[in-house]
């Protein structure tokens, strides 16, 4: 799924850390990075951070409840 305009970056990563399954960031080259890893989170921020928002990320979650959790966050923020 593609997520756009994440303004509450800390809240987003808090939701990711609560996910039970794998949550992966898909890079422009097609690589999959574990988004629950703090190192990957810092790399993601360094690569796409712009004006206090993350403009777009493509992520894959392995568990349905994690997808629901991420969608709920995006709808409420």
CORHU-V570568 format. One line per field, one symbol per residue. ss: DSSP state (a for helix, b for strand, c for the rest). phi: phi as a letter, one per 40 degrees, with the letter a starting at -180 (. if undefined). burial: # if it has 24 or more other ideal C-beta (glycine too) atoms within 12 Angstrom, else .. A space follows every 50 residues. Layout:
ss = ???
phi = ???
burial = ???
//
This chain:
ss = cbbbbbccaaaaaaaaaaccccbbbbcccccbbbcccaaaaaaaaaaabb ccbbbbbbbbbccaaaaaaaaaaaaac
phi = .bbbfccccccccccdccccbcbbcccccgcbbccccccccccdcccbca fgbbcabbbbbcbdcccccccdccccb
burial = ..#..#..#..##.##..#...###.......####...##..#...#.. ...#..#####....##.##..##...
//
